[in-house]
Amino acid sequence: MNLVASFSGYRPVRRTYGRHWPFIAVMVLFLLSLAIGALAHNHPQREGKLVGKVEALPPDGLVGDWTVAGVVVHVTAETEIDQEHGQVQVGGVVKIEGTFRTDGSLDAKEVEVLANPGPVTPPADSKVFGVVKLQPTAAAPVEAEGVALIRVFKLGDTVVREDFKVGVEHLLPEHMYDVFVDGVHAGAISTDGEGEGHLFLSTASLPGAEPLPPELSPLLDRQQVEVRDGSTVILTGNFADARWDGGGHPQREYLAVAPLASSEGVVMGLGVAEIKESKQTLKLAAFFLPATAPVTVVVDEQELGTVQTQANGYIHVIFSTQPEDDQLPLPEASLPVSSWQKLELRDASGEVLLSGEFMPTARPGTATAPGQVRRYLGRPHR
């Protein structure tokens, strides 16, 4: 496995998809099932799912009645609330599983935060990337390896965002390791059943990211990275030996997804931004749009291009820095895709049809994996 290509949240899928992107069919069926779940309150006294934007919350705490996509949701102390990817807040997108009452309201059993609006940050006009491979020590398990990554986004001379990531694999399964940077404890990594894990720190409020300790800023001044098991150093590396890229086309892998929702909060599409070596792409699919109509794809207020929907209101398109066949070119001014924050689909009059915030994954993998859709949008409604 290419660790640099896959260290931050997903297992690579070992299938190769052809030019017609057959995954689109899987995603459309899945997103259709979500839409059915979002409308399940029309079938009272039944188990169902709801994906939508939080419009109102109880005045004190989370227990009480919420309003999500126009539906009253009853949350009790027994409701499981997953806030791994952000805190519950008005304007955020959540997935709820439960039972619909005869009045159309929903008794929530499980709630998962999918995305939050977060603070508005101006697009960076320069970026600095650095990645170093962590070397195993004699105390490390066989085949242990890791990478550490720094990226800094600037607007003029002002730093607007700093990210720090560490990914490991082939360590002890279900074990806790500590990460130190220049002797400062940066955070902990809990490995999964196969000995893989990651740490993601950022000065921005991003899904899956923990706050970057102030002692580590500015990140560009940092040098030594160590992954320790107790007091024993397992992996180590120095950013003096890192591969740096301060230009607009970082050479390592990157992946972010943007669930596309309507103004009512119903998810009806997905955008995937990806960097693989020197190639940058946006893969986009959406449905329930106006039939045979032009739709303009916009990222951070910059138009990427206009595409025509099919007779059933469905579109799928790939923008690329190295377009092939029917793919469309990515405008140079929009790059790199790793700086993108917001994706929108607009009609001919400029009205926003669907929109979503890009959420960088913790491990870039195959952008067309069905598991990634499930990861962000939940499992199909049954």
N, C-alpha and C positions, 0 to 999 in steps of 0.2 A: 504494500500500500504506500502511495506517495503521501507522506505525512504532511508536507507543506500544503498539499492539495486538499487535505481532508481533516485537518486537526480540529476544526471548530464547531462541530455539532452533529454531523450526519455520516453514516456509513455509506461509502460510494456504492452505487448500483452498478453491477457488472454487465448491464445490457447496453447495447448500442442501438440508438433509435435512428431511423432513417430520415430522409429529407422531409417526409410528410408528417413527422412528429406525431406518431400514433398515440402518444400519451395524452394528447389533447382530448381524445374521445373519453379516456378514463376520467380526466379532470372535469369535463363537462358533465358527465353522468354524476360524478360526486357532488359538484356544485349544485346541480339540479336537485339532488337529494337534500342538500342543505336548504335550498329555497323551500322545498316541501316541508322541511322541519320548521322553518321560520313561519310558515303559514299553518302549522299544525293546530293552532288554537281554534281553527274552524271545526275540529273534530274533538269535542269535549270528552272528558273522562278517559283520555288515552295518554300513554307515554309519548313524549315528543321532545323535540329540540328547538331551540330558538337561538339564532345568531343575529346580533344587532347592536346598535349604539345605545349606551346608557343615557337616558334622558332625565331621570330623576332618581334620587336616593333618599333614604330616611334621614331625618335631621340629626340623629345621634347614632353613630355606628352603622353597621351593615345589616343588622337584623331588622326586618320590617318589610314594607312594600317598596319595590323598585318599579321604575317604568323603563322598559327596554323595547325599542322599535315599536312603541305604541301599546305594548302589552304589559299589564300589571303582573309583576313577578313577586311571589311571596317567599321571602328568605327567612329561615329560622336558624336557631343556634345549631341545629343538626345539619344544615346545608354545608357541603364541602365547597370551600372557595379557594381556588388555585390562583395565586397572585405571583407566580414565578416570573411572568413576563410583564409585570407592571401592577400597580395598585388599582383597585376599583375606583373609578372616578367618572363623573359626568363627562360625556364625550368619548369615552373609551368604548372599544368593541369587545363584547363578551359572548361566550357560548354557554348556553344553559340547557341542562337536561332535567326533566321532571315530568309532572303529570298535569295536564290541562283540566281545569274545572269546567263545569257547565256554563259558567259566565264568561269563559274565554281566558281567564287569568291562569297563571302557571304556578304550581307548587314546585319550587326549585329543590332538586336533590344535589346537583353539582353545578358549580359555576367556574368557568375558566376565563381569565382575562387574555384576550388575543392581541390587543394593541391599544395604545393610549396616544392621544394627540401629542403630548410632550411639548416642550418649549419650542418656539420658532427660532431657528438659527439661520442666519444668512448663509447662502452657499459659499463655500470656501473657494478662493481663487488660486490657491497653491496647496500642495500636499507633499509630505515627506514620508516615505515608507522605508522601513528597515526590518529585515528578517534574519535571524541567526538560528542555525541548527544546534540544539543542545546535545552535548556529547556525554555518553554514559561513563560513570566511574567504575572502578573495580567492584564496588558494592552494589551495582545496579543489576536487576534481573537480566537474563539473557535476552538480547534483541531490544532492550529498552531504548527508546528514542523520544525526542521531543523537539519542538520549535518554540521560539519566542518572537513576537512581532510587535513593532511600534509603528503607529501612524499618527501624524500630526497634521491637522487642517488649519490653514491660516487664511485670514482675510486681511490683505495688506501685510502689515508687520504684526498684526494681532492674532494670537492663537485662539481659535474658536472651539477647538475640540482636540482631545488627546485620547488615544486608545492604546491599550496594552493587552496582548493576548499570549497565553501559554497553552500549548497542547502537548499531551503526552500519550504514549501507547506502549503496550507490552510491559507495563508495570504490574504490580500485584493487584489482582482483582478486588474490587470493593474495599479499597484501602484509602486512607487519608494521607495526602502529602502537602507540605508547606512550600510556598514559593517565596524566595527572598530576592530582592533586587538591591544590590549594593548594601547588603546587610539589613535592609528594611523588609519587614514582613509584609508582602503584598497581598496575600490571601491564601486560600487552601484549594486543593484539587481533590475531589472524591472520584476515584476511578469506578467504572462500571464493572460488570461481570467479566469483561474481556480485558481489563487493565487499561482502558482508555479514559481520558478525562481532559477537562480544559478549565481555564480561568480567563474571564473576560472583564477587564476594568475600563472605565471610560469616564471622562468628565461630562459627557452628555447622558441624558436619560434615555437609554436604549434598552429594548427587550433583551433580557438575559445578561445585562451588564451590571456589575457592582461598581460603586463609586471608586474612582481612582484616589488612593490616599494622597493627601497634599504633599507628603514627603517625597513622592515620586515625580512631582512636577517641578521643572520641565522634563519631560521624558527623554528629550534629545540629549540630556546630560547623563543619562543612566548608562551603566557599563555592564557589571557582572550580574548574571541571572543564575540562580541555583534552585533546583527542586530537591527538597530534603525529606527524608523519612526519619522523623525525630531530629537528631543532631547529625545524621549521616547524609552527606551530599550524594544524590543518586544521579542527577543530570546537571550539567553546567555549561555555560556559554558566555561570551563577551560580545557586546555590540560593537566593539572595536573590530571584530571579525565579521560583522554583519554585511549582507548584501543590501545596499541602499539604492533607492530609486526616488529621486525628487521630482521626476517629470510627470507628465500626465498619463502615462501608460505603465502602471505597476505590473511587474511580470509574474507575481505569484497569484494564486487562486483567490477569488472573492465571490461571495454569493449573498444576495439579499432578496427577500420576497416582499411583495406588496399585495395583500388581499384587497381587491377592489370592491367597494361597497356603494350602494345607492345612498341617496340622501336620507332614506329611511333606515339605513344601517344593514340592509340585506346584502350579503356577499354574493356577487354575481360574476366574479372574474379573478384573475391572478396575474401579476407581473413578476418576472424573475430576472434580476440583473446579475450578470456573471462575468468574471474575468478569468480566462484560462490562458496562461502564458501571455502572448501579445494580443489575443483576441478578446474583445469585449462585446457582450450581447445583451439584448433585452428580449425575452420571450414572453409573449402576451396572449392571453385568451380571455374572452368574455362572452356573455350571452344575454338574451332578453334586451338587446339594444334595438333602436329603430331599424326596420327592415330596409335593405338595399339603400343605405344612407351613408354619407361620408362621416367618419369619426376621426378626429384629430387626437394624436397621442402627445401629451404634454408632460414634461418632467421639469419641476422647479421653474415653472412659467416659460419654459423654452419648448417650442414645437419640434418634435422629432419627425413627424410626417403624418399624412392622412391616408386612411385605408377605408375600403368599402365593406360594409357589413353584408352578410349573406341574406337570402330571403327569409331565413328564420331568425334574423337579428344576431347572428353569431359571427365573431371574428377570431382569427388566430393569425399572428404575424410575428416574425423574428426580425429585429433590427440588429445589425452587426457592423463591426469595424472591418470585417472581411466578408462581405455578403456573398452568398452563393445562391444560384438558382433564383427563386422568387423572394429571397430575403431583401430587406431594405437597408440602406446605409445609415449608420449612426452619425449624426452631425459632429464634427470635430469639436465644436464649441461646447457640446454637452458632456464631454469626457473629463475625468474618468467616471464610469458608472458607480464607483465606490463612494462618490461624493453626493449621489442622488438622495433626496429626502422624500419627495412627494411625486406620485404618479397620478395623472388624470386622463380621462377620456372625455372629450368635449364634442358637442354637435356643431353643425354648420353655423349656428348663431353664437357659439362660444359658451353655451350653457354646459356646466359640468354634469355628465351623465353618471360616471363612476369615479371614485377616487380612493387612494390608499397611501399609507406611509410605508416606505421601505424599512424592513427589519433585517439587519445583517444577521446571518446565521452564525452560530458559534463554530461550525465546521463546514466549509464549502464542500459540496459533493456534486452528484449528478443533478442538474437543475430540473430534469424531467422525471424525477422519481415520485411515484404516487405517495410514498411515505412522507414526503415533504409537505404535500397538500394536507394530508391527515395531521401532520405535526402542527400546522398553523390553524387549520380550520376544523379539526375534529374528525371523527369517523362518520361514515354515511349514516343517515337516518334510516332506521329499520321500522 
